Amino acid sequence: QRQFVESGGGLVQAGGSLRLTCSAPGSAFDMNVMAWYRQPPGKERGLVARIRTTLDWTWYTESVKGRFTISRDNAKNTMYLQMNSLKPEDTAVYFCNQYPYAQDSWGQGTQVTVSS
């Protein structure tokens, strides 16, 4: 069973940057579409960005367009989320998963906290 592992979160001031990393130890990234999700405090988990394996195609939720960049390295079975110009409203636990998500593949997530 594939289990995703997220890393790279932390505490950053507004306007700062972080780079999140997603991997699946022991598994290949053979999913057609991978995605980043986030769950702000007291809210439900939502979709942030998606990326296809074989096509140069990405999708972003409106609130992160122009600030976040999703990418993947299929040879390394790794996916990234470069987050620039961070805002306090980006504070959340960030998760990666395939899209549509596989319920049994959620990892622990990585906490991103943006201070004002």
Salt bridges, closest charged atoms under 4 A:
ASP30 OD1 - ARG2 NH2 2.65
GLU62 OE1 - LYS65 NZ 3.07
ASP90 OD1 - ARG38 NH1 2.99
ASP90 OD2 - ARG67 NH1 2.73
